[in-house]
Amino acid sequence: VQLQASGGGLVQAGGSLRLTCAPSGKISTIKVMGWHRQVPGRERELVASISVSDGEITYGESVKGRFTVSRDSAQNTLFLQMNDLQPEDTAVYYCSSFVRLGTTYWGRGTQVTVSS
């Protein structure tokens, strides 16, 4: 599975961005798709994930109420709508696809920078 993420950029605090992740390859093997983010010196953290089979969604605590994850099942494309962005949201955002225990694929990452 290959993942191509796009949509990052520079935005002022309070602004919005929408990230897109387009998977390719053995898409039928994907069980969960998600977004994670990472800043230098810190561990990668979950932003949001969505189950392919039943659409169950999980959000990281820090983004609840501001970010919305969605998936276009026809195109197998994953989205992350980010509203009310804050400087602490600045990070590299990675798209992920969980296939089975021990097998998760990661995209290259897209930078999101929020200025105060």
N, CA, C and O atoms as a MOPAC input file, in Angstrom:
PM7 MOZYME 1SCF
protein

 N      0.83800 1    -1.17900 1     0.00000 1
 C      0.00000 1     0.00000 1     0.00000 1
 C      0.88100 1     1.24000 1     0.00000 1
 O      1.81600 1     1.35100 1     0.79400 1
 N      0.58100 1     2.15200 1    -0.88000 1
 C      1.27400 1     3.43800 1    -0.90900 1
 C      0.25900 1     4.53000 1    -0.57400 1
 O     -0.91400 1     4.44300 1    -0.93900 1
 N      0.73400 1     5.55000 1     0.12400 1
 C     -0.15300 1     6.61400 1     0.56800 1
 C      0.41400 1     7.96000 1     0.13900 1
 O      1.58100 1     8.25900 1     0.39200 1
 N     -0.40300 1     8.75600 1    -0.50000 1
 C      0.01000 1    10.07400 1    -0.95200 1
 C     -0.83000 1    11.11800 1    -0.23300 1
 O     -2.03100 1    11.24200 1    -0.47500 1
 N     -0.18600 1    11.86700 1     0.65400 1
 C     -0.88900 1    12.90100 1     1.41400 1
 C     -0.61800 1    14.27500 1     0.82200 1
 O      0.45900 1    14.53900 1     0.28800 1
 N     -1.60800 1    15.13700 1     0.92800 1
 C     -1.46300 1    16.50100 1     0.43400 1
 C     -2.36600 1    17.42600 1     1.23600 1
 O     -3.23800 1    16.97600 1     1.97900 1
 N     -2.14300 1    18.73100 1     1.07200 1
 C     -3.02600 1    19.70600 1     1.68300 1
 C     -2.42700 1    20.48900 1     2.82700 1
 O     -3.07000 1    21.39900 1     3.35200 1
 N     -1.21800 1    20.16100 1     3.22600 1
 C     -0.59600 1    20.92300 1     4.30100 1
 C     -0.21200 1    22.32000 1     3.84600 1
 O     -0.31000 1    22.65400 1     2.66600 1
 N      0.22400 1    23.12900 1     4.79900 1
 C      0.63300 1    24.48200 1     4.45400 1
 C      0.74400 1    25.35900 1     5.66600 1
 O      0.76900 1    24.87900 1     6.80000 1
 N      0.81000 1    26.64900 1     5.42500 1
 C      0.92200 1    27.64800 1     6.48200 1
 C     -0.40800 1    28.36700 1     6.62500 1
 O     -0.99600 1    28.80500 1     5.63600 1
 N     -0.87900 1    28.48600 1     7.86300 1
 C     -2.14700 1    29.14200 1     8.12100 1
 C     -2.05500 1    29.89900 1     9.42900 1
 O     -1.28100 1    29.53000 1    10.31200 1
 N     -2.83900 1    30.95600 1     9.55700 1
 C     -2.87000 1    31.69200 1    10.81400 1
 C     -3.75900 1    30.99100 1    11.82900 1
 O     -4.64800 1    30.22200 1    11.46200 1
 N     -3.51800 1    31.25600 1    13.09300 1
 C     -4.33400 1    30.68700 1    14.15700 1
 C     -5.80300 1    31.01400 1    13.91300 1
 O     -6.15900 1    32.13900 1    13.56300 1
 N     -6.64300 1    30.00500 1    14.10500 1
 C     -8.06200 1    30.16200 1    13.84600 1
 C     -8.47700 1    29.76200 1    12.44300 1
 O     -9.66700 1    29.67800 1    12.13800 1
 N     -7.49300 1    29.51500 1    11.59100 1
 C     -7.78200 1    29.15300 1    10.21200 1
 C     -8.05600 1    27.67500 1    10.04200 1
 O     -8.11200 1    26.91300 1    11.00700 1
 N     -8.22500 1    27.29100 1     8.78900 1
 C     -8.58200 1    25.90900 1     8.45600 1
 C     -7.69900 1    25.36700 1     7.33500 1
 O     -7.19900 1    26.10700 1     6.48800 1
 N     -7.53200 1    24.07000 1     7.36100 1
 C     -6.87300 1    23.34800 1     6.27800 1
 C     -7.57500 1    22.00600 1     6.10100 1
 O     -8.19800 1    21.48200 1     7.02500 1
 N     -7.45900 1    21.46800 1     4.89700 1
 C     -8.01100 1    20.14100 1     4.63900 1
 C     -6.91800 1    19.26200 1     4.04200 1
 O     -6.33100 1    19.58000 1     3.00700 1
 N     -6.66400 1    18.15300 1     4.72100 1
 C     -5.67700 1    17.19900 1     4.23800 1
 C     -6.37200 1    16.08000 1     3.47300 1
 O     -7.50000 1    15.69300 1     3.78000 1
 N     -5.67000 1    15.57800 1     2.47800 1
 C     -6.18400 1    14.47400 1     1.66200 1
 C     -5.13900 1    13.37400 1     1.59300 1
 O     -3.94200 1    13.64400 1     1.49100 1
 N     -5.60300 1    12.13300 1     1.64900 1
 C     -4.70300 1    10.98700 1     1.53200 1
 C     -5.28600 1    10.02100 1     0.51700 1
 O     -6.40600 1     9.53700 1     0.67700 1
 N     -4.52400 1     9.74500 1    -0.52100 1
 C     -4.97000 1     8.84000 1    -1.57300 1
 C     -4.13200 1     7.57000 1    -1.53200 1
 O     -2.93200 1     7.61700 1    -1.80500 1
 N     -4.73700 1     6.44000 1    -1.19800 1
 C     -3.99100 1     5.19200 1    -1.17900 1
 C     -3.94800 1     4.54500 1    -2.55500 1
 O     -4.79600 1     4.80500 1    -3.40800 1
 N     -2.95000 1     3.70200 1    -2.75400 1
 C     -2.85300 1     2.91000 1    -3.98000 1
 C     -2.22300 1     1.57500 1    -3.63300 1
 O     -1.66400 1     1.41000 1    -2.54900 1
 N     -2.31000 1     0.64100 1    -4.53100 1
 C     -1.78400 1    -0.69200 1    -4.27500 1
 C     -2.89300 1    -1.60900 1    -3.78200 1
 O     -4.01700 1    -1.55600 1    -4.28100 1
 N     -2.57300 1    -2.45800 1    -2.79300 1
 C     -3.53500 1    -3.43800 1    -2.28200 1
 C     -4.49900 1    -2.77500 1    -1.29500 1
 O     -4.46700 1    -3.04500 1    -0.09500 1
 N     -5.34200 1    -1.91400 1    -1.82400 1
 C     -6.25700 1    -1.13700 1    -0.99500 1
 C     -7.23000 1    -2.02800 1    -0.24700 1
 O     -7.64500 1    -1.68600 1     0.86000 1
 N     -7.60400 1    -3.15700 1    -0.81900 1
 C     -8.58800 1    -4.04100 1    -0.19400 1
 C     -8.10800 1    -4.62800 1     1.11900 1
 O     -8.91400 1    -5.14400 1     1.89300 1
 N     -6.81600 1    -4.55900 1     1.38500 1
 C     -6.28000 1    -5.11800 1     2.62600 1
 C     -6.33800 1    -4.13600 1     3.80100 1
 O     -6.08300 1    -4.52100 1     4.94200 1
 N     -6.66800 1    -2.88900 1     3.53200 1
 C     -6.66700 1    -1.87100 1     4.57900 1
 C     -7.85000 1    -2.05600 1     5.52200 1
 O     -8.98900 1    -2.18500 1     5.07200 1
 N     -7.58900 1    -2.07000 1     6.81600 1
 C     -8.63600 1    -2.20800 1     7.83900 1
 C     -8.98400 1    -0.85300 1     8.46800 1
 O    -10.15500 1    -0.56000 1     8.71300 1
 N     -7.98300 1    -0.04700 1     8.72100 1
 C     -8.18700 1     1.25500 1     9.35700 1
 C     -7.29000 1     2.27400 1     8.67300 1
 O     -6.11600 1     2.01000 1     8.41100 1
 N     -7.85100 1     3.43200 1     8.38900 1
 C     -7.04800 1     4.53800 1     7.87200 1
 C     -7.03200 1     5.65800 1     8.90600 1
 O     -7.99700 1     5.85500 1     9.64500 1
 N     -5.93100 1     6.38000 1     8.94500 1
 C     -5.86300 1     7.40800 1     9.97100 1
 C     -4.85800 1     8.49300 1     9.67500 1
 O     -4.11600 1     8.44800 1     8.69400 1
 N     -4.86200 1     9.46200 1    10.55300 1
 C     -3.90200 1    10.55900 1    10.53400 1
 C     -3.17200 1    10.60100 1    11.87100 1
 O     -3.78000 1    10.49200 1    12.93600 1
 N     -1.89400 1    10.75800 1    11.79100 1
 C     -1.06100 1    10.96700 1    12.96700 1
 C     -0.23700 1    12.22400 1    12.72600 1
 O     -0.12100 1    12.69000 1    11.59300 1
 N      0.32800 1    12.76400 1    13.78500 1
 C      1.19900 1    13.91600 1    13.62500 1
 C      2.39500 1    13.80100 1    14.54800 1
 O      2.35700 1    13.10800 1    15.56500 1
 N      3.45300 1    14.49100 1    14.17400 1
 C      4.67600 1    14.40700 1    14.95900 1
 C      5.43600 1    15.72300 1    14.88100 1
 O      5.54700 1    16.34000 1    13.82200 1
 N      5.95600 1    16.13500 1    16.03500 1
 C      6.86500 1    17.27700 1    16.08900 1
 C      8.22600 1    16.76900 1    16.52900 1
 O      8.30700 1    15.74400 1    17.20500 1
 N      9.27700 1    17.44800 1    16.16700 1
 C     10.62600 1    16.97500 1    16.53100 1
 C     10.76500 1    16.77100 1    18.02800 1
 O     10.36500 1    17.62100 1    18.82300 1
 N     11.33600 1    15.63600 1    18.40300 1
 C     11.58600 1    15.34500 1    19.80300 1
 C     10.42400 1    14.72900 1    20.54800 1
 O     10.53200 1    14.41200 1    21.73200 1
 N      9.30800 1    14.56000 1    19.85000 1
 C      8.14900 1    13.97400 1    20.49900 1
 C      7.67200 1    12.76200 1    19.71800 1
 O      7.98100 1    12.60600 1    18.53700 1
 N      6.91300 1    11.90400 1    20.39400 1
 C      6.39600 1    10.71600 1    19.73800 1
 C      5.26500 1    11.08000 1    18.77300 1
 O      4.56900 1    12.08200 1    18.93700 1
 N      5.11800 1    10.24300 1    17.78300 1
 C      4.00700 1    10.42300 1    16.85300 1
 C      2.70300 1    10.15200 1    17.59600 1
 O      2.60100 1     9.17500 1    18.33800 1
 N      1.71100 1    11.01200 1    17.39900 1
 C      0.45000 1    10.85400 1    18.11900 1
 C     -0.71100 1    10.72000 1    17.15100 1
 O     -0.69000 1    11.24200 1    16.03600 1
 N     -1.72600 1    10.00100 1    17.61600 1
 C     -2.92800 1     9.82500 1    16.81800 1
 C     -3.70500 1    11.13400 1    16.74400 1
 O     -3.91900 1    11.80500 1    17.75400 1
 N     -4.12100 1    11.48300 1    15.53800 1
 C     -5.01800 1    12.61400 1    15.34300 1
 C     -6.44100 1    12.09700 1    15.17100 1
 O     -7.35700 1    12.52600 1    15.87200 1
 N     -6.61600 1    11.17600 1    14.23400 1
 C     -7.93400 1    10.60000 1    13.99000 1
 C     -7.78400 1     9.34400 1    13.15400 1
 O     -6.85000 1     9.21300 1    12.36300 1
 N     -8.71600 1     8.42700 1    13.34000 1
 C     -8.71200 1     7.20900 1    12.53700 1
 C    -10.14300 1     6.80900 1    12.22800 1
 O    -11.08000 1     7.18400 1    12.93300 1
 N    -10.29000 1     6.03600 1    11.15200 1
 C    -11.61400 1     5.58500 1    10.74200 1
 C    -11.51700 1     4.15200 1    10.24500 1
 O    -10.64700 1     3.81600 1     9.44200 1
 N    -12.42700 1     3.31200 1    10.73500 1
 C    -12.46300 1     1.92400 1    10.32100 1
 C    -13.08900 1     1.80800 1     8.93100 1
 O    -14.11800 1     2.42100 1     8.64700 1
 N    -12.46200 1     1.02400 1     8.08700 1
 C    -12.97400 1     0.84100 1     6.73300 1
 C    -14.26500 1     0.03600 1     6.74500 1
 O    -15.16500 1     0.30600 1     5.94900 1
 N    -14.37000 1    -0.93800 1     7.62400 1
 C    -15.51800 1    -1.84500 1     7.60500 1
 C    -16.78900 1    -1.21200 1     8.15600 1
 O    -17.85500 1    -1.35700 1     7.55700 1
 N    -16.69900 1    -0.50800 1     9.29200 1
 C    -17.91700 1     0.01500 1     9.90700 1
 C    -17.91600 1     1.52700 1    10.10800 1
 O    -18.88100 1     2.08000 1    10.63300 1
 N    -16.84800 1     2.19600 1     9.69700 1
 C    -16.81300 1     3.64800 1     9.80200 1
 C    -16.58800 1     4.18700 1    11.19300 1
 O    -16.72800 1     5.38900 1    11.42100 1
 N    -16.23800 1     3.31700 1    12.13400 1
 C    -16.00300 1     3.78600 1    13.50100 1
 C    -14.83700 1     4.77700 1    13.50000 1
 O    -13.80100 1     4.53800 1    12.88100 1
 N    -15.02900 1     5.89000 1    14.20600 1
 C    -14.04600 1     6.97700 1    14.22200 1
 C    -13.48200 1     7.17600 1    15.61700 1
 O    -14.19900 1     7.08900 1    16.61400 1
 N    -12.19900 1     7.44200 1    15.66900 1
 C    -11.51800 1     7.77100 1    16.91700 1
 C    -10.73300 1     9.05400 1    16.71700 1
 O    -10.07000 1     9.23200 1    15.69600 1
 N    -10.81000 1     9.94700 1    17.69600 1
 C    -10.06200 1    11.21000 1    17.65100 1
 C     -9.09600 1    11.29600 1    18.82000 1
 O     -9.36900 1    10.78900 1    19.90800 1
 N     -7.96300 1    11.94400 1    18.58000 1
 C     -7.10100 1    12.29800 1    19.68400 1
 C     -7.76400 1    13.38100 1    20.52200 1
 O     -8.51100 1    14.20700 1    19.99800 1
 N     -7.49400 1    13.38000 1    21.81200 1
 C     -8.17100 1    14.30400 1    22.72100 1
 C     -7.97100 1    15.76600 1    22.33100 1
 O     -8.89000 1    16.57300 1    22.47000 1
 N     -6.81100 1    16.10400 1    21.85700 1
 C     -6.48300 1    17.50600 1    21.60200 1
 C     -7.17100 1    18.08700 1    20.36500 1
 O     -7.14700 1    19.30000 1    20.15300 1
 N     -7.78100 1    17.22800 1    19.55200 1
 C     -8.39300 1    17.73400 1    18.32100 1
 C     -9.90900 1    17.55800 1    18.30100 1
 O    -10.57300 1    17.99400 1    17.36100 1
 N    -10.45000 1    16.93000 1    19.32300 1
 C    -11.89300 1    16.70200 1    19.36100 1
 C    -12.65000 1    18.03200 1    19.28100 1
 O    -12.32600 1    18.99800 1    19.97200 1
 N    -13.66200 1    18.04600 1    18.42300 1
 C    -14.46500 1    19.25800 1    18.25800 1
 C    -13.91900 1    20.23400 1    17.24000 1
 O    -14.60900 1    21.17600 1    16.85000 1
 N    -12.69100 1    20.02300 1    16.80400 1
 C    -12.08000 1    20.94200 1    15.82500 1
 C    -11.75500 1    20.24400 1    14.50300 1
 O    -11.85800 1    20.85000 1    13.43700 1
 N    -11.37000 1    18.99300 1    14.57400 1
 C    -10.99200 1    18.24300 1    13.37500 1
 C    -12.07500 1    17.21900 1    13.05000 1
 O    -12.74100 1    16.69000 1    13.94000 1
 N    -12.23300 1    16.95600 1    11.76900 1
 C    -13.19200 1    15.95400 1    11.31500 1
 C    -12.53100 1    15.05900 1    10.28100 1
 O    -12.01700 1    15.53900 1     9.27000 1
 N    -12.54700 1    13.76500 1    10.53600 1
 C    -11.99900 1    12.79700 1     9.59100 1
 C    -13.15400 1    12.18600 1     8.80000 1
 O    -14.23200 1    11.93900 1     9.34000 1
 N    -12.91200 1    11.95200 1     7.53400 1
 C    -13.92600 1    11.32500 1     6.69400 1
 C    -13.23700 1    10.51500 1     5.59600 1
 O    -12.04300 1    10.66000 1     5.33600 1
 N    -14.02600 1     9.67300 1     4.97600 1
 C    -13.46400 1     8.80300 1     3.93900 1
 C    -14.45800 1     8.66700 1     2.80200 1
 O    -15.64700 1     8.44000 1     3.02600 1
 N    -13.97300 1     8.80300 1     1.60100 1
 C    -14.76000 1     8.55300 1     0.40400 1
 C    -14.54100 1     7.10100 1     0.02300 1
 O    -13.48800 1     6.74800 1    -0.50800 1
 N    -15.53100 1     6.25300 1     0.29100 1
 C    -15.34700 1     4.82200 1     0.07000 1
 C    -15.20900 1     4.48000 1    -1.40700 1
 O    -14.55000 1     3.50300 1    -1.76300 1
 N    -15.82600 1     5.28000 1    -2.26200 1
 C    -15.74600 1     4.99600 1    -3.69500 1
 C    -14.32800 1     5.23900 1    -4.22700 1
 O    -13.82500 1     4.47900 1    -5.05500 1
 N    -13.69700 1     6.30600 1    -3.73900 1
 C    -12.35200 1     6.64800 1    -4.18000 1
 C    -11.28100 1     6.14300 1    -3.22600 1
 O    -10.08700 1     6.25000 1    -3.50300 1
 N    -11.72200 1     5.58600 1    -2.09100 1
 C    -10.77600 1     5.13200 1    -1.04700 1
 C     -9.87700 1     6.26200 1    -0.56400 1
 O     -8.72700 1     6.03700 1    -0.18700 1
 N    -10.40600 1     7.46700 1    -0.57800 1
 C     -9.62200 1     8.63500 1    -0.19200 1
 C     -9.99100 1     9.06300 1     1.22000 1
 O    -11.16100 1     9.05600 1     1.60000 1
 N     -8.98300 1     9.43300 1     1.98300 1
 C     -9.15900 1     9.86400 1     3.36700 1
 C     -8.97100 1    11.36900 1     3.45100 1
 O     -8.09300 1    11.93800 1     2.80200 1
 N     -9.81700 1    12.01000 1     4.26800 1
 C     -9.73200 1    13.45500 1     4.44100 1
 C     -9.59900 1    13.80100 1     5.91800 1
 O    -10.01800 1    13.04100 1     6.79200 1
 N     -9.01100 1    14.95200 1     6.17700 1
 C     -8.98400 1    15.49900 1     7.52400 1
 C     -9.27000 1    16.99200 1     7.41700 1
 O     -8.43400 1    17.76400 1     6.94800 1
 N    -10.44600 1    17.38500 1     7.85300 1
 C    -10.80700 1    18.79600 1     7.89100 1
 C    -10.37800 1    19.35500 1     9.23800 1
 O    -10.83200 1    18.89300 1    10.28500 1
 N     -9.51200 1    20.33900 1     9.20500 1
 C     -8.96200 1    20.90500 1    10.43200 1
 C     -9.42400 1    22.35600 1    10.54900 1
 O     -9.06700 1    23.20900 1     9.73600 1
 N    -10.22100 1    22.61100 1    11.57200 1
 C    -10.73500 1    23.95800 1    11.81800 1
 C    -10.17400 1    24.51100 1    13.11500 1
 O     -9.69300 1    23.76900 1    13.97100 1
 N    -10.24400 1    25.81600 1    13.24400 1
 C     -9.74900 1    26.49400 1    14.44700 1
 C     -8.32500 1    26.01800 1    14.79000 1
 O     -8.03100 1    25.66800 1    15.93300 1
 N     -7.48500 1    26.01500 1    13.80800 1
 C     -6.11100 1    25.56500 1    14.01800 1
 C     -5.37400 1    26.48200 1    14.98300 1
 O     -5.56300 1    27.69900 1    14.97900 1
 N     -4.53600 1    25.87700 1    15.80600 1
 C     -3.76100 1    26.60200 1    16.80300 1
 C     -2.27200 1    26.31100 1    16.61700 1
 O     -1.91900 1    25.30100 1    16.00800 1
 N     -1.40300 1    27.16600 1    17.12300 1
 C      0.03800 1    26.93100 1    16.95400 1
 C      0.48400 1    25.55700 1    17.43300 1
 O      1.42600 1    24.98900 1    16.88100 1
 N     -0.16900 1    25.02100 1    18.44000 1
 C      0.21200 1    23.69700 1    18.94400 1
 C     -0.17400 1    22.57900 1    17.98900 1
 O      0.20500 1    21.42800 1    18.20900 1
 N     -0.91200 1    22.88600 1    16.94400 1
 C     -1.22300 1    21.89500 1    15.91700 1
 C     -0.10400 1    21.78700 1    14.87600 1
 O     -0.14000 1    20.91600 1    14.00600 1
 N      0.86900 1    22.66200 1    14.96900 1
 C      1.98900 1    22.62400 1    14.03900 1
 C      2.73200 1    21.29800 1    14.16700 1
 O      3.17700 1    20.92600 1    15.25300 1
 N      2.85900 1    20.59800 1    13.05800 1
 C      3.49300 1    19.27400 1    13.04900 1
 C      3.55600 1    18.76600 1    11.61100 1
 O      2.99900 1    19.36200 1    10.68900 1
 N      4.24400 1    17.65800 1    11.45800 1
 C      4.15000 1    16.91500 1    10.19600 1
 C      3.02800 1    15.90300 1    10.36500 1
 O      3.01500 1    15.12800 1    11.32200 1
 N      2.10100 1    15.91800 1     9.44000 1
 C      0.94400 1    15.03600 1     9.51300 1
 C      1.15100 1    13.86400 1     8.55800 1
 O      1.50000 1    14.04000 1     7.39000 1
 N      0.92700 1    12.66900 1     9.08600 1
 C      1.13800 1    11.44900 1     8.32600 1
 C     -0.17900 1    10.69800 1     8.15500 1
 O     -0.96800 1    10.56100 1     9.08900 1
 N     -0.38400 1    10.22700 1     6.95800 1
 C     -1.49900 1     9.33200 1     6.68100 1
 C     -1.03900 1     7.90100 1     6.96200 1
 O      0.10500 1     7.54600 1     6.67900 1
 N     -1.92600 1     7.09100 1     7.51200 1
 C     -1.56300 1     5.71400 1     7.82700 1
 C     -2.65600 1     4.76400 1     7.37200 1
 O     -3.82500 1     5.13300 1     7.26000 1
 N     -2.24300 1     3.53000 1     7.11300 1
 C     -3.21400 1     2.48800 1     6.81500 1
 C     -2.79200 1     1.22800 1     7.54700 1
 O     -1.71000 1     0.68200 1     7.32800 1
 N     -3.68800 1     0.78300 1     8.42900 1
 C     -3.45400 1    -0.42900 1     9.20900 1
 C     -4.02300 1    -1.60800 1     8.44200 1
 O     -5.19200 1    -1.61700 1     8.05500 1
 N     -3.16500 1    -2.60900 1     8.22800 1
 C     -3.57400 1    -3.79900 1     7.49000 1
 C     -3.76600 1    -4.98500 1     8.42900 1
 O     -4.77900 1    -5.68100 1     8.35000 1
 N     -2.81700 1    -5.21500 1     9.30200 1
 C     -2.88100 1    -6.29600 1    10.28300 1
 C     -1.87300 1    -5.97500 1    11.36800 1
 O     -1.05500 1    -5.06900 1    11.21100 1
 N     -1.92500 1    -6.71000 1    12.46300 1
 C     -0.96300 1    -6.47900 1    13.53000 1
 C      0.45900 1    -6.58700 1    12.96700 1
 O      0.82200 1    -7.57700 1    12.33300 1
 N      1.23000 1    -5.56400 1    13.21300 1
 C      2.60000 1    -5.53800 1    12.75100 1
 C      2.77500 1    -4.97500 1    11.36100 1
 O      3.90000 1    -4.85900 1    10.87500 1
 N      1.65500 1    -4.61600 1    10.70000 1
 C      1.74300 1    -4.07800 1     9.34800 1
 C      0.91200 1    -2.81600 1     9.22100 1
 O     -0.30800 1    -2.87100 1     9.05900 1
 N      1.57700 1    -1.69700 1     9.29400 1
 C      0.96300 1    -0.39200 1     9.07600 1
 C      1.81800 1     0.35300 1     8.06400 1
 O      3.04200 1     0.41800 1     8.18100 1
 N      1.14800 1     0.90700 1     7.07700 1
 C      1.85000 1     1.68100 1     6.05800 1
 C      1.69200 1     3.16700 1     6.36100 1
 O      0.66100 1     3.61400 1     6.86500 1
 N      2.74500 1     3.91700 1     6.03900 1
 C      2.75800 1     5.34800 1     6.31900 1
 C      3.05700 1     6.13500 1     5.04900 1
 O      3.86800 1     5.72700 1     4.21800 1
 N      2.38500 1     7.26600 1     4.92200 1
 C      2.70500 1     8.17700 1     3.84900 1
 C      3.92600 1     9.00000 1     4.20200 1
 O      4.48300 1     8.86500 1     5.29100 1
 N      4.33400 1     9.83900 1     3.29300 1
 C      5.56800 1    10.61800 1     3.46400 1
 C      5.38800 1    11.75600 1     4.45800 1
 O      6.37600 1    12.21700 1     5.02900 1
 N      4.21000 1    12.20900 1     4.67700 1
 C      3.98000 1    13.30600 1     5.60900 1
 C      3.81300 1    14.63800 1     4.91000 1
 O      4.41700 1    14.89000 1     3.86800 1
 N      2.98700 1    15.48600 1     5.49400 1
 C      2.78100 1    16.82400 1     4.96300 1
 C      2.85300 1    17.82000 1     6.13000 1
 O      2.25300 1    17.60000 1     7.18200 1
 N      3.58400 1    18.90100 1     5.93200 1
 C      3.81200 1    19.86800 1     7.00400 1
 C      2.61500 1    20.79500 1     7.16600 1
 O      2.09900 1    21.34400 1     6.19200 1
 N      2.18900 1    20.95700 1     8.40400 1
 C      1.16800 1    21.94000 1     8.75800 1
 C      1.80800 1    22.90900 1     9.75100 1
 O      2.30800 1    22.49600 1    10.79700 1
 N      1.78900 1    24.17500 1     9.42000 1
 C      2.35800 1    25.20100 1    10.28100 1
 C      1.29500 1    26.24700 1    10.57900 1
 O      0.68900 1    26.81100 1     9.66900 1
 N      1.07600 1    26.49900 1    11.87100 1
 C      0.07400 1    27.46900 1    12.29500 1
 C      0.78400 1    28.61300 1    13.01200 1
 O      1.44700 1    28.41100 1    14.02900 1
 N      0.63600 1    29.80000 1    12.47200 1
 C      1.28400 1    30.96400 1    13.07100 1
 C      0.33000 1    31.64900 1    14.04400 1
 O     -0.88700 1    31.62900 1    13.86100 1
 N      0.90400 1    32.24900 1    15.07200 1
 C      0.06900 1    32.91700 1    16.09000 1
 C     -0.19200 1    34.36600 1    15.73700 1
 O     -0.87400 1    35.07000 1    16.48200 1

